[in-house]
Amino acid sequence: MSTRSPRVPAPRSGRPPRSTPTTDHQRAALCTEAVREMAEDFITLADLFLNLSAGESPSTSTMLRTVTALRDLTDRATGALVVRHRSEGKPLDDLHPILGVGADRLRKKYNPQQVARELTARDWPRRSFPNQPAPGDPPDTHPSVRDPRTRLARALARAHRNSTVGSQRKLAQLMKIDPSYVSRFFSGDRAPSWKHVQIICETCQVDPALMQSLWDTANTGAPRPTDNPVQDLQTYLKALRFADGSPSDEDLMVSTSHALAIAELRQAFDGPGLPSWEVIRQLTVALQSMPKIALPLWKRARDHTNTHSMPAAAFG
């Protein structure tokens, strides 16, 4: 029997085998925040596409530009998520069942350093998307369903619908304006003056504080601040709820896929205290609004109450 020691294979030449992915918590946090912000653009574009497709004669070129913007945004978000997964020290092979792409291809397509540079220099959320029609295309002037003008219009129309005033013509007589103006107020095609909104509130017996919160946002981009920032946020949320048809707590929980608890919803609307930004963010999305409008209100309320539900660094 041979006593020769077993031969140890010589190491292969070339690139050494890959080790466990390196973690980079700072890069992972950057990707997470970027994806949250890009989510607002997804909402804007999806609403725009919904409005375009619901039109009587939607322009193919305008719709394609919207779809193309969605495609590009999807690729950006995919890159951020892939890099986040890798920066968390997780193997890219985990993503193959979802993306249908191998780890090597994902490494080449989404270089962490390059993606991080693009995220750092990002210009989103873009807030609005240039969707100018091509020559010959009809202009699209219909606002998004999440646009503050639409939220105000929905609230005004609901106030009238729930009242005993009667026809829009009768309301127009009380307002001393042409009936067509009232119809355009309720559709969002014409911006009402605050005087007209006050008349609607008084006639239809609706809290003017709710309408003023929506009217200020539609005209200046934010509700008018008072010396009670927590109440400002609560009033804005209540106004959005009214405009959305006053959904129940249970309906809102369903809209957020049960990510929020009843106690968190009630705290957001009535207190006591101030819920985390994540609660407010999900709630504003469920109420057909944009988180970008609620965020400054929440920050001001947080600073006022010294309630730091999330690190300030998370908001840049």
PAZAKOL-313001 format. One record per residue: x, y, z of N, C-alpha, C in turn; residue in one letter; residue number from 1. Coordinates in steps of 0.1 Angstrom, whole numbers, plus 5000, padded with zeros to 4 digits. Layout:
<recs>
REC n.px n.py n.pz ca.px ca.py ca.pz c.px c.py c.pz r   k
REC    X    Y    Z     X     Y     Z    X    Y    Z A NUM
...
</recs>
This chain:
<recs>
REC n.px n.py n.pz ca.px ca.py ca.pz c.px c.py c.pz r   k
REC 5009 4988 5000  5000  5000  5000 5009 5012 5000 M   1
REC 5005 5022 4992  5013  5034  4990 5011 5043 5003 S   2
REC 5022 5049 5007  5021  5058  5019 5022 5072 5014 T   3
REC 5022 5074 5000  5023  5088  4995 5011 5096 4999 R   4
REC 5014 5109 5003  5004  5118  5007 4995 5121 4996 S   5
REC 4982 5123 4998  4973  5127  4987 4977 5140 4981 P   6
REC 4976 5140 4968  4980  5152  4961 4970 5163 4963 R   7
REC 4975 5175 4967  4966  5187  4968 4965 5194 4955 V   8
REC 4953 5196 4950  4951  5203  4938 4957 5217 4938 P   9
REC 4964 5220 4928  4969  5234  4927 4958 5244 4925 A  10
REC 4959 5256 4931  4948  5266  4929 4947 5270 4915 P  11
REC 4934 5272 4911  4931  5276  4897 4937 5290 4895 R  12
REC 4941 5291 4883  4946  5305  4879 4934 5313 4875 S  13
REC 4936 5326 4875  4925  5336  4871 4918 5341 4884 G  14
REC 4906 5346 4882  4899  5353  4892 4896 5344 4904 R  15
REC 4898 5348 4916  4895  5339  4928 4880 5338 4930 P  16
REC 4875 5328 4936  4861  5327  4938 4855 5338 4947 P  17
REC 4843 5342 4944  4837  5353  4951 4834 5349 4965 R  18
REC 4836 5359 4974  4833  5357  4988 4819 5362 4990 S  19
REC 4815 5361 5003  4802  5367  5007 4801 5381 5004 T  20
REC 4790 5386 4998  4788  5401  4995 4792 5410 5007 P  21
REC 4799 5420 5004  4802  5430  5014 4790 5439 5017 T  22
REC 4789 5442 5030  4777  5450  5034 4782 5465 5033 T  23
REC 4772 5473 5030  4775  5488  5030 4762 5494 5034 D  24
REC 4760 5496 5047  4748  5501  5053 4744 5515 5048 H  25
REC 4754 5523 5046  4751  5537  5041 4746 5537 5027 Q  26
REC 4751 5528 5018  4746  5527  5004 4732 5521 5004 R  27
REC 4730 5511 5013  4717  5505  5014 4706 5515 5018 A  28
REC 4710 5524 5027  4700  5534  5032 4698 5544 5021 A  29
REC 4708 5548 5013  4706  5557  5002 4696 5551 4992 L  30
REC 4698 5538 4989  4689  5532  4979 4675 5531 4984 C  31
REC 4673 5528 4997  4660  5528  5003 4653 5541 5002 T  32
REC 4660 5552 5005  4653  5565  5005 4650 5569 4991 E  33
REC 4659 5566 4981  4656  5569  4967 4644 5562 4962 A  34
REC 4643 5549 4966  4631  5542  4961 4618 5548 4967 V  35
REC 4618 5552 4979  4607  5558  4985 4603 5571 4978 R  36
REC 4613 5578 4973  4610  5591  4966 4605 5588 4952 E  37
REC 4611 5578 4946  4607  5574  4932 4592 5569 4932 M  38
REC 4588 5563 4944  4574  5558  4944 4564 5569 4942 A  39
REC 4567 5582 4945  4558  5593  4942 4557 5595 4927 E  40
REC 4568 5593 4920  4568  5595  4906 4559 5584 4899 D  41
REC 4560 5572 4905  4552  5561  4900 4537 5565 4901 F  42
REC 4533 5571 4912  4519  5575  4915 4515 5585 4905 I  43
REC 4524 5595 4903  4521  5606  4893 4519 5601 4879 T  44
REC 4528 5593 4875  4528  5587  4861 4516 5578 4860 L  45
REC 4513 5569 4870  4502  5560  4869 4489 5568 4868 A  46
REC 4487 5578 4876  4475  5587  4875 4474 5593 4862 D  47
REC 4485 5598 4857  4485  5605  4843 4481 5595 4833 L  48
REC 4486 5583 4833  4482  5573  4823 4468 5569 4825 F  49
REC 4463 5568 4837  4449  5565  4839 4440 5576 4833 L  50
REC 4443 5589 4836  4435  5599  4830 4436 5600 4815 N  51
REC 4447 5597 4809  4449  5597  4795 4440 5586 4788 L  52
REC 4441 5574 4794  4434  5562  4789 4419 5564 4790 S  53
REC 4415 5572 4800  4400  5573  4802 4394 5584 4793 A  54
REC 4403 5591 4786  4398  5602  4777 4390 5597 4765 G  55
REC 4383 5605 4759  4375  5601  4748 4383 5597 4736 E  56
REC 4394 5605 4733  4403  5602  4722 4417 5603 4727 S  57
REC 4422 5594 4735  4436  5596  4740 4446 5595 4729 P  58
REC 4456 5604 4730  4467  5605  4720 4477 5593 4722 S  59
REC 4479 5586 4711  4488  5574  4712 4502 5579 4716 T  60
REC 4507 5590 4710  4521  5594  4713 4522 5599 4727 S  61
REC 4512 5606 4732  4513  5611  4746 4513 5599 4756 T  62
REC 4504 5589 4753  4504  5577  4761 4517 5570 4761 M  63
REC 4523 5569 4749  4535  5562  4748 4546 5569 4755 L  64
REC 4546 5582 4755  4556  5589  4763 4555 5587 4778 R  65
REC 4542 5585 4782  4540  5582  4796 4545 5568 4800 T  66
REC 4542 5559 4791  4546  5545  4793 4562 5544 4793 V  67
REC 4568 5551 4784  4582  5552  4783 4588 5557 4796 T  68
REC 4582 5568 4802  4587  5573  4814 4585 5563 4826 A  69
REC 4574 5556 4825  4573  5545  4835 4583 5534 4834 L  70
REC 4586 5531 4822  4596  5520  4819 4610 5525 4825 R  71
REC 4614 5537 4821  4627  5542  4826 4627 5543 4841 D  72
REC 4616 5548 4847  4616  5549  4862 4616 5535 4868 L  73
REC 4610 5525 4862  4611  5511  4867 4625 5506 4867 T  74
REC 4633 5509 4856  4646  5505  4855 4655 5511 4866 D  75
REC 4653 5524 4869  4660  5531  4879 4657 5525 4893 R  76
REC 4644 5522 4895  4640  5516  4908 4646 5502 4910 A  77
REC 4646 5495 4899  4651  5481  4899 4666 5482 4903 T  78
REC 4674 5491 4896  4688  5492  4899 4690 5495 4914 G  79
REC 4682 5505 4919  4684  5508  4933 4681 5497 4943 A  80
REC 4671 5489 4939  4667  5477  4948 4678 5466 4947 L  81
REC 4683 5464 4935  4693  5454  4933 4706 5458 4941 V  82
REC 4710 5470 4940  4722  5475  4948 4719 5475 4963 V  83
REC 4707 5478 4967  4704  5477  4981 4705 5463 4986 R  84
REC 4700 5453 4978  4700  5439  4982 4715 5435 4984 H  85
REC 4723 5439 4974  4737  5436  4974 4745 5443 4986 R  86
REC 4741 5455 4988  4747  5463  4999 4744 5458 5013 S  87
REC 4732 5450 5014  4729  5444  5026 4736 5431 5029 E  88
REC 4745 5427 5019  4752  5415  5021 4745 5403 5017 G  89
REC 4735 5404 5009  4726  5393  5004 4731 5389 4990 K  90
REC 4730 5376 4987  4734  5372  4973 4725 5375 4963 P  91
REC 4730 5380 4951  4721  5384  4940 4714 5372 4934 L  92
REC 4718 5360 4936  4711  5348  4931 4697 5348 4937 D  93
REC 4695 5354 4948  4681  5354  4954 4671 5361 4945 D  94
REC 4676 5370 4936  4667  5378  4928 4664 5372 4915 L  95
REC 4670 5360 4912  4668  5354  4899 4654 5350 4897 H  96
REC 4647 5344 4907  4633  5340  4904 4624 5351 4901 P  97
REC 4627 5363 4906  4619  5375  4904 4622 5382 4891 I  98
REC 4635 5384 4888  4639  5392  4876 4643 5383 4864 L  99
REC 4645 5370 4867  4649  5361  4856 4662 5364 4850 G 100
REC 4671 5371 4858  4684  5375  4853 4694 5369 4863 V 101
REC 4705 5364 4858  4716  5358  4867 4723 5369 4874 G 102
REC 4730 5364 4885  4738  5373  4893 4749 5380 4886 A 103
REC 4756 5373 4877  4767  5380  4869 4761 5392 4861 D 104
REC 4750 5389 4855  4744  5400  4846 4740 5412 4855 R 105
REC 4734 5409 4866  4730  5420  4875 4742 5428 4880 L 106
REC 4753 5421 4883  4765  5428  4887 4770 5438 4876 R 107
REC 4769 5433 4864  4774  5442  4853 4765 5453 4850 K 108
REC 4752 5450 4851  4742  5460  4847 4740 5471 4857 K 109
REC 4741 5467 4870  4739  5476  4881 4751 5477 4890 Y 110
REC 4761 5484 4885  4773  5486  4893 4770 5495 4905 N 111
REC 4774 5490 4917  4770  5498  4929 4775 5512 4930 P 112
REC 4788 5514 4926  4793  5527  4926 4786 5537 4916 Q 113
REC 4783 5532 4904  4776  5540  4894 4762 5543 4899 Q 114
REC 4755 5533 4904  4741  5535  4908 4741 5545 4920 V 115
REC 4750 5544 4929  4751  5553  4941 4753 5567 4936 A 116
REC 4762 5569 4926  4765  5583  4921 4752 5588 4915 R 117
REC 4745 5580 4907  4733  5585  4901 4722 5588 4911 E 118
REC 4721 5580 4922  4711  5583  4932 4715 5596 4940 L 119
REC 4728 5598 4942  4732  5610  4950 4729 5622 4942 T 120
REC 4730 5622 4928  4728  5633  4920 4714 5633 4914 A 121
REC 4705 5625 4920  4691  5624  4915 4683 5637 4914 R 122
REC 4674 5637 4905  4665  5649  4904 4651 5645 4906 D 123
REC 4648 5633 4913  4635  5629  4916 4632 5630 4931 W 124
REC 4620 5630 4935  4608  5630  4927 4607 5642 4918 P 125
REC 4603 5640 4905  4602  5650  4896 4590 5659 4898 R 126
REC 4581 5655 4906  4569  5662  4909 4559 5664 4898 R 127
REC 4564 5668 4886  4556  5668  4874 4564 5664 4862 S 128
REC 4557 5659 4852  4564  5653  4841 4560 5661 4828 F 129
REC 4570 5666 4821  4567  5673  4809 4561 5663 4799 P 130
REC 4549 5665 4795  4542  5656  4786 4536 5664 4775 N 131
REC 4544 5673 4769  4539  5681  4758 4535 5673 4747 Q 132
REC 4523 5675 4741  4519  5667  4730 4527 5670 4717 P 133
REC 4528 5661 4709  4535  5662  4696 4526 5671 4687 A 134
REC 4532 5677 4677  4524  5684  4667 4512 5676 4662 P 135
REC 4500 5682 4663  4488  5675  4659 4481 5668 4670 G 136
REC 4487 5666 4682  4481  5660  4693 4472 5670 4700 D 137
REC 4461 5666 4705  4453  5675  4714 4460 5677 4727 P 138
REC 4460 5689 4733  4466  5691  4746 4458 5684 4757 P 139
REC 4466 5679 4767  4460  5672  4778 4460 5682 4790 D 140
REC 4448 5686 4794  4448  5696  4805 4441 5690 4817 T 141
REC 4438 5677 4817  4431  5671  4828 4441 5668 4840 H 142
REC 4438 5674 4851  4448  5672  4862 4447 5658 4868 P 143
REC 4458 5654 4874  4459  5641  4880 4448 5640 4891 S 144
REC 4444 5627 4894  4434  5626  4905 4440 5629 4918 V 145
REC 4453 5629 4920  4460  5633  4932 4464 5648 4932 R 146
REC 4461 5655 4922  4464  5669  4921 4456 5677 4932 D 147
REC 4462 5686 4938  4454  5694  4949 4442 5700 4943 P 148
REC 4442 5704 4930  4430  5710  4924 4419 5700 4924 R 149
REC 4422 5688 4921  4412  5677  4920 4407 5674 4934 T 150
REC 4416 5674 4944  4411  5671  4957 4401 5681 4962 R 151
REC 4404 5694 4959  4394  5705  4962 4381 5703 4955 L 152
REC 4382 5701 4942  4370  5699  4934 4361 5687 4939 A 153
REC 4368 5676 4942  4361  5665  4947 4353 5668 4961 R 154
REC 4360 5676 4969  4354  5680  4982 4343 5689 4980 A 155
REC 4344 5699 4971  4333  5708  4968 4321 5701 4962 L 156
REC 4323 5692 4953  4312  5684  4947 4305 5675 4957 A 157
REC 4313 5669 4966  4307  5661  4976 4299 5669 4986 R 158
REC 4304 5681 4990  4297  5690  4999 4283 5693 4993 A 159
REC 4282 5696 4980  4270  5699  4974 4261 5687 4973 H 160
REC 4267 5675 4970  4259  5663  4968 4253 5659 4981 R 161
REC 4259 5661 4992  4254  5657  5005 4245 5667 5011 N 162
REC 4243 5678 5005  4235  5689  5010 4220 5688 5005 S 163
REC 4212 5698 5010  4198  5698  5006 4196 5711 4997 T 164
REC 4207 5716 4992  4206  5729  4984 4198 5727 4971 V 165
REC 4199 5715 4965  4192  5713  4953 4202 5713 4941 G 166
REC 4198 5718 4930  4205  5718  4917 4217 5728 4918 S 167
REC 4226 5725 4909  4238  5734  4908 4233 5748 4903 Q 168
REC 4222 5749 4896  4217  5762  4892 4212 5770 4904 R 169
REC 4206 5763 4913  4202  5771  4925 4214 5775 4933 K 170
REC 4224 5767 4934  4236  5771  4941 4243 5783 4934 L 171
REC 4243 5783 4920  4248  5794  4913 4241 5807 4915 A 172
REC 4228 5806 4917  4220  5818  4920 4224 5824 4933 Q 173
REC 4226 5815 4943  4231  5820  4956 4245 5826 4955 L 174
REC 4253 5821 4946  4266  5826  4945 4267 5838 4935 M 175
REC 4256 5840 4928  4255  5851  4918 4265 5849 4906 K 176
REC 4266 5837 4902  4275  5834  4890 4267 5825 4881 I 177
REC 4273 5823 4869  4267  5815  4859 4268 5800 4863 D 178
REC 4257 5793 4861  4257  5778  4865 4268 5770 4859 P 179
REC 4273 5774 4847  4284  5767  4842 4297 5768 4850 S 180
REC 4298 5779 4857  4310  5780  4866 4310 5770 4877 Y 181
REC 4298 5768 4883  4297  5758  4894 4301 5744 4889 V 182
REC 4296 5741 4877  4299  5728  4872 4314 5726 4870 S 183
REC 4321 5737 4866  4335  5736  4863 4343 5737 4876 R 184
REC 4337 5743 4887  4343  5742  4900 4344 5727 4905 F 185
REC 4332 5720 4903  4331  5707  4907 4339 5697 4899 F 186
REC 4342 5700 4887  4350  5691  4878 4365 5694 4879 S 187
REC 4369 5705 4885  4383  5709  4886 4388 5717 4874 G 188
REC 4379 5720 4864  4383  5727  4852 4385 5742 4855 D 189
REC 4379 5747 4866  4380  5761  4869 4383 5763 4884 R 190
REC 4392 5771 4887  4396  5774  4901 4386 5784 4908 A 191
REC 4380 5780 4919  4371  5789  4925 4378 5799 4934 P 192
REC 4373 5811 4936  4379  5820  4946 4375 5815 4960 S 193
REC 4382 5820 4970  4379  5817  4983 4366 5822 4987 W 194
REC 4361 5833 4982  4348  5838  4985 4337 5828 4980 K 195
REC 4339 5822 4968  4330  5813  4963 4330 5800 4972 H 196
REC 4342 5796 4976  4343  5784  4985 4336 5786 4998 V 197
REC 4337 5798 5004  4330  5801  5016 4315 5800 5015 Q 198
REC 4310 5805 5003  4296  5804  5001 4291 5790 5000 I 199
REC 4299 5782 4994  4295  5768  4993 4295 5761 5006 I 200
REC 4306 5764 5014  4307  5759  5028 4295 5763 5036 C 201
REC 4291 5776 5036  4280  5781  5044 4267 5775 5039 E 202
REC 4265 5774 5026  4252  5769  5020 4251 5754 5022 T 203
REC 4262 5747 5021  4261  5732  5022 4264 5727 5036 C 204
REC 4267 5736 5045  4270  5733  5059 4282 5724 5061 Q 205
REC 4293 5728 5055  4305  5721  5056 4316 5729 5064 V 206
REC 4324 5723 5072  4334  5730  5080 4343 5738 5070 D 207
REC 4344 5751 5071  4352  5759  5062 4367 5756 5064 P 208
REC 4371 5751 5076  4385  5748  5079 4390 5737 5070 A 209
REC 4382 5727 5067  4386  5717  5058 4388 5722 5044 L 210
REC 4378 5730 5039  4379  5735  5026 4391 5745 5024 M 211
REC 4394 5752 5035  4405  5762  5034 4418 5755 5033 Q 212
REC 4419 5743 5040  4431  5735  5039 4434 5731 5025 S 213
REC 4423 5726 5018  4424  5721  5004 4426 5733 4995 L 214
REC 4419 5744 4997  4419  5755  4988 4433 5762 4989 W 215
REC 4439 5763 5001  4453  5768  5002 4463 5759 4994 D 216
REC 4461 5746 4996  4470  5737  4989 4469 5738 4974 T 217
REC 4457 5739 4969  4455  5740  4955 4460 5753 4949 A 218
REC 4461 5763 4957  4466  5776  4952 4480 5780 4956 N 219
REC 4485 5775 4967  4499  5778  4971 4508 5766 4973 T 220
REC 4502 5754 4972  4510  5742  4974 4510 5736 4988 G 221
REC 4504 5744 4998  4504  5739  5012 4494 5746 5019 A 222
REC 4488 5740 5030  4478  5747  5038 4485 5758 5045 P 223
REC 4477 5768 5048  4482  5780  5055 4486 5776 5070 R 224
REC 4498 5779 5074  4503  5775  5087 4497 5784 5098 P 225
REC 4494 5777 5110  4490  5784  5121 4500 5782 5133 T 226
REC 4496 5786 5145  4505  5784  5156 4503 5770 5162 D 227
REC 4495 5761 5155  4493  5748  5160 4496 5738 5149 N 228
REC 4509 5735 5146  4512  5727  5135 4506 5713 5135 P 229
REC 4504 5707 5147  4498  5694  5148 4484 5694 5143 V 230
REC 4477 5704 5147  4463  5706  5142 4463 5709 5127 Q 231
REC 4473 5716 5122  4473  5719  5107 4474 5706 5100 D 232
REC 4482 5697 5104  4484  5684  5098 4471 5676 5099 L 233
REC 4465 5676 5111  4453  5668  5113 4441 5673 5104 Q 234
REC 4440 5687 5103  4430  5693  5095 4431 5689 5080 T 235
REC 4444 5689 5076  4447  5685  5062 4443 5671 5059 Y 236
REC 4446 5662 5068  4443  5648  5067 4427 5646 5067 L 237
REC 4421 5653 5076  4406  5652  5076 4400 5658 5063 K 238
REC 4406 5668 5058  4401  5674  5045 4402 5664 5034 A 239
REC 4414 5657 5033  4416  5647  5023 4406 5635 5025 L 240
REC 4403 5632 5037  4394  5621  5040 4380 5625 5035 R 241
REC 4376 5637 5037  4363  5642  5033 4362 5642 5018 F 242
REC 4373 5646 5011  4373  5647  4996 4373 5633 4991 A 243
REC 4378 5623 4998  4378  5609  4993 4366 5601 4997 D 244
REC 4356 5608 5002  4343  5601  5005 4341 5597 5019 G 245
REC 4350 5602 5028  4349  5598  5042 4350 5583 5044 S 246
REC 4361 5576 5039  4362  5562  5041 4364 5559 5056 P 247
REC 4358 5547 5060  4359  5543  5074 4374 5539 5077 S 248
REC 4376 5537 5090  4390  5532  5094 4393 5519 5088 D 249
REC 4383 5510 5088  4384  5497  5082 4388 5498 5067 E 250
REC 4381 5507 5060  4384  5509  5046 4398 5514 5044 D 251
REC 4403 5523 5052  4416  5528  5051 4427 5517 5054 L 252
REC 4424 5508 5063  4433  5497  5066 4434 5488 5054 M 253
REC 4423 5486 5047  4423  5478  5035 4432 5485 5024 V 254
REC 4430 5498 5023  4437  5506  5013 4452 5506 5015 S 255
REC 4456 5504 5028  4471  5503  5031 4475 5489 5033 T 256
REC 4467 5479 5028  4471  5465  5029 4473 5461 5044 S 257
REC 4466 5468 5053  4467  5465  5067 4480 5468 5073 H 258
REC 4488 5477 5066  4501  5481  5072 4499 5490 5084 A 259
REC 4487 5496 5085  4485  5506  5096 4475 5500 5106 L 260
REC 4476 5503 5118  4467  5498  5128 4456 5509 5131 A 261
REC 4445 5505 5136  4434  5514  5139 4439 5525 5148 I 262
REC 4447 5522 5158  4452  5532  5168 4461 5542 5160 A 263
REC 4469 5538 5151  4477  5547  5143 4469 5556 5134 E 264
REC 4458 5551 5128  4449  5560  5120 4443 5570 5129 L 265
REC 4438 5566 5140  4431  5576  5149 4440 5586 5155 R 266
REC 4452 5582 5158  4462  5592  5162 4465 5602 5152 Q 267
REC 4466 5597 5139  4469  5606  5128 4458 5617 5127 A 268
REC 4446 5613 5128  4435  5623  5126 4432 5631 5139 F 269
REC 4433 5625 5151  4429  5632  5163 4439 5632 5174 D 270
REC 4450 5626 5173  4460  5626  5184 4456 5615 5194 G 271
REC 4461 5616 5206  4472  5625  5210 4485 5622 5204 P 272
REC 4494 5632 5204  4507  5629  5199 4507 5630 5183 G 273
REC 4519 5625 5178  4521  5626  5164 4526 5612 5159 L 274
REC 4520 5606 5150  4525  5593  5145 4538 5595 5137 P 275
REC 4544 5584 5133  4556  5584  5125 4553 5589 5111 S 276
REC 4564 5593 5104  4562  5598  5090 4557 5586 5082 W 277
REC 4561 5574 5084  4556  5563  5076 4541 5561 5077 E 278
REC 4535 5564 5088  4521  5563  5090 4514 5574 5081 V 279
REC 4519 5586 5082  4514  5597  5074 4516 5595 5059 I 280
REC 4527 5590 5055  4530  5587  5041 4520 5578 5035 R 281
REC 4518 5566 5042  4509  5556  5037 4494 5561 5037 Q 282
REC 4491 5569 5047  4478  5575  5048 4475 5584 5037 L 283
REC 4484 5593 5034  4481  5603  5023 4480 5596 5009 T 284
REC 4488 5585 5007  4486  5578  4995 4473 5571 4994 V 285
REC 4468 5566 5005  4455  5559  5006 4444 5569 5004 A 286
REC 4446 5582 5007  4436  5592  5006 4437 5600 4993 L 287
REC 4444 5594 4983  4445  5599  4970 4453 5613 4969 Q 288
REC 4463 5614 4978  4471  5627  4978 4485 5623 4976 S 289
REC 4494 5633 4977  4508  5630  4975 4516 5633 4988 M 290
REC 4525 5623 4991  4532  5625  5004 4541 5638 5004 P 291
REC 4545 5643 4993  4553  5655  4992 4546 5667 4998 K 292
REC 4533 5667 4998  4525  5678  5004 4525 5677 5019 I 293
REC 4523 5665 5024  4521  5662  5038 4535 5663 5046 A 294
REC 4546 5660 5039  4559  5659  5046 4563 5672 5053 L 295
REC 4562 5684 5046  4565  5696  5054 4556 5699 5066 P 296
REC 4543 5695 5065  4534  5696  5076 4538 5687 5087 L 297
REC 4542 5675 5084  4546  5665  5094 4559 5670 5101 W 298
REC 4569 5675 5093  4581  5680  5099 4579 5691 5108 K 299
REC 4570 5701 5104  4567  5712  5113 4560 5707 5126 R 300
REC 4551 5698 5125  4545  5693  5137 4555 5685 5146 A 301
REC 4564 5678 5139  4574  5671  5147 4583 5680 5155 R 302
REC 4587 5691 5148  4596  5700  5154 4589 5708 5166 D 303
REC 4576 5710 5163  4568  5717  5174 4566 5709 5186 H 304
REC 4565 5696 5185  4562  5687  5196 4575 5680 5201 T 305
REC 4586 5682 5194  4598  5675  5197 4597 5660 5197 N 306
REC 4588 5655 5188  4586  5641  5186 4593 5637 5174 T 307
REC 4605 5630 5176  4613  5626  5164 4610 5611 5161 H 308
REC 4600 5609 5153  4596  5595  5150 4606 5589 5141 S 309
REC 4613 5597 5132  4623  5591  5123 4635 5601 5124 M 310
REC 4647 5595 5121  4659  5604  5121 4658 5615 5111 P 311
REC 4661 5627 5115  4661  5638  5105 4669 5636 5093 A 312
REC 4680 5628 5095  4689  5625  5083 4682 5618 5072 A 313
REC 4671 5611 5075  4664  5603  5065 4658 5612 5055 A 314
REC 4657 5625 5058  4650  5634  5048 4659 5644 5042 F 315
REC 4672 5642 5043  4682  5650  5036 4684 5663 5042 G 316
</recs>
